[in-house]
Amino acid sequence: QSVGGTLQVTTSSSKPLTPFQVSFPDLEKAGSLSTTDYGGWIESFEFPKLTQVTGNISFSQMNAIKTFNFPLLTEIQGNLTLGGTTYQKLPNLKDLNGFSALQTLGGTLSITYCTALTDYSGLKNLIPNLDFTKCTISNNAYNPTLEDIEAGRWVQE
């Protein structure tokens, strides 16, 4: 199955809810993925069959998110944005292991305000093909430099 345009998930409830998982078990290809979790209730994203995104992936203001699971995603033709600004944090995301199959990124990589993020080892397959002039990694718990990555320091010591 595929979505040609943008698949956007937005929550806005201010009422206390139980955190939940968003899952698209049969989606194999998407134009773009975009999520803003104003309510702060999405704990995980599961895309077990997704292999390609022809546009961008943008996840911001997701206060409950702990895991992304894209085990077959090898290509994002556009940008990958995790986080955003001081009010668009991903404060519970500790690792990027859900992106471990990713090999190709056509646009920019921006990882900002993921205030618990200390493990970038999920990007090991992407790094050899990544243009570091198109990367922004800042205001996270760990912000590895190019030298850190080249030296194999994927996880904060």
C-alpha positions as CSV (number, residue, x, y, z in Angstrom):
1,Q,0.0,0.0,0.0
2,S,1.1,3.6,-0.6
3,V,0.2,7.2,0.1
4,G,1.1,9.5,-2.7
5,G,0.7,12.8,-0.8
6,T,1.4,13.7,2.8
7,L,0.4,11.4,5.6
8,Q,-0.2,13.8,8.5
9,V,-1.0,12.8,12.1
10,T,-2.0,15.6,14.5
11,T,-3.3,15.4,18.0
12,S,-4.7,18.3,19.9
13,S,-6.5,17.0,23.0
14,S,-5.9,18.8,26.2
15,K,-7.7,16.2,28.2
16,P,-5.6,13.5,29.9
17,L,-5.4,10.5,27.6
18,T,-3.5,7.2,27.8
19,P,-0.4,7.4,25.6
20,F,-0.9,5.4,22.4
21,Q,0.9,3.9,19.4
22,V,0.4,5.0,15.8
23,S,0.8,2.1,13.4
24,F,0.5,1.7,9.7
25,P,1.3,-2.0,9.3
26,D,0.8,-2.3,5.6
27,L,2.2,1.0,4.3
28,E,5.2,0.4,2.0
29,K,5.7,3.8,0.3
30,A,4.7,7.4,1.2
31,G,5.0,10.8,-0.2
32,S,5.7,12.6,3.1
33,L,5.1,11.9,6.8
34,S,4.3,14.7,9.2
35,T,3.3,14.6,12.8
36,T,2.7,17.2,15.4
37,D,1.4,15.8,18.7
38,Y,0.0,18.9,20.5
39,G,-1.7,16.7,23.0
40,G,1.5,14.8,23.8
41,W,0.0,11.3,23.6
42,I,1.8,9.4,20.8
43,E,4.4,7.1,22.4
44,S,5.6,5.2,19.3
45,F,5.4,5.1,15.6
46,E,5.3,1.7,13.8
47,F,5.8,1.4,10.1
48,P,7.1,-2.2,9.7
49,K,6.8,-2.4,5.9
50,L,7.7,1.2,4.9
51,T,10.7,1.2,2.5
52,Q,10.6,4.6,0.8
53,V,9.5,8.2,1.4
54,T,9.6,10.3,-1.7
55,G,9.3,13.5,0.2
56,N,10.0,14.6,3.8
57,I,9.6,13.2,7.3
58,S,9.0,15.7,10.0
59,F,8.2,14.9,13.6
60,S,7.9,17.8,16.0
61,Q,6.4,18.6,19.4
62,M,6.0,15.0,20.5
63,N,6.3,15.0,24.2
64,A,5.5,11.4,24.7
65,I,7.4,9.8,21.8
66,K,9.9,7.1,22.9
67,T,10.4,5.1,19.7
68,F,10.2,5.2,16.0
69,N,10.1,1.9,14.2
70,F,11.0,2.0,10.5
71,P,12.9,-1.4,10.2
72,L,12.8,-1.5,6.3
73,L,13.0,2.2,5.5
74,T,16.1,2.6,3.3
75,E,15.4,5.9,1.5
76,I,14.0,9.3,2.2
77,Q,14.3,11.5,-0.9
78,G,13.6,14.7,1.0
79,N,14.4,16.0,4.5
80,L,14.4,14.2,7.9
81,T,13.5,16.5,10.7
82,L,13.2,15.4,14.3
83,G,12.4,18.1,16.8
84,G,12.3,21.7,16.0
85,T,12.4,24.6,18.4
86,T,12.3,25.1,22.2
87,Y,8.6,24.3,22.2
88,Q,8.7,21.5,19.6
89,K,10.8,19.1,21.6
90,L,11.0,15.3,21.6
91,P,12.0,15.0,25.3
92,N,11.7,11.2,25.6
93,L,13.4,10.0,22.5
94,K,16.6,8.3,23.6
95,D,17.9,6.6,20.4
96,L,17.5,6.5,16.7
97,N,17.5,2.7,16.4
98,G,14.2,2.8,14.5
99,F,16.0,4.3,11.5
100,S,18.7,1.6,11.4
101,A,17.9,0.5,7.8
102,L,18.1,4.1,6.4
103,Q,20.8,4.4,3.7
104,T,19.8,7.4,1.6
105,L,18.7,10.9,2.5
106,G,18.2,13.3,-0.4
107,G,17.7,16.5,1.6
108,T,18.7,17.8,5.0
109,L,19.0,16.1,8.4
110,S,17.9,18.1,11.3
111,I,17.8,16.7,14.8
112,T,17.2,19.4,17.4
113,Y,15.7,19.6,20.9
114,C,15.6,15.9,21.5
115,T,16.6,16.5,25.1
116,A,17.0,12.8,26.0
117,L,18.7,11.6,22.8
118,T,22.1,10.1,23.5
119,D,22.4,7.3,20.9
120,Y,22.8,7.9,17.2
121,S,23.9,4.4,16.3
122,G,20.7,3.9,14.4
123,L,22.1,6.1,11.7
124,K,25.2,4.0,11.0
125,N,24.0,2.9,7.6
126,L,23.1,6.4,6.6
127,I,26.3,8.2,7.6
128,P,28.5,6.9,4.7
129,N,26.1,8.5,2.2
130,L,25.3,11.6,4.2
131,D,26.3,15.2,3.2
132,F,27.3,16.7,6.5
133,T,27.0,20.2,5.1
134,K,23.2,19.5,5.1
135,C,23.1,18.5,8.8
136,T,22.0,20.3,11.9
137,I,22.4,18.4,15.2
138,S,21.9,20.7,18.2
139,N,20.2,21.1,21.6
140,N,20.0,17.4,22.2
141,A,21.3,15.5,25.2
142,Y,24.2,14.5,23.0
143,N,25.3,16.4,19.9
144,P,28.0,14.4,18.2
145,T,30.3,16.2,15.8
146,L,31.5,14.8,12.5
147,E,34.7,13.9,14.3
148,D,32.8,12.0,17.0
149,I,30.9,10.0,14.3
150,E,34.0,9.3,12.3
151,A,35.6,8.0,15.5
152,G,32.6,5.7,16.2
153,R,31.3,7.7,19.2
154,W,27.6,7.0,18.4
155,V,26.6,7.0,22.0
156,Q,27.3,9.5,24.7
157,E,29.9,8.2,27.1
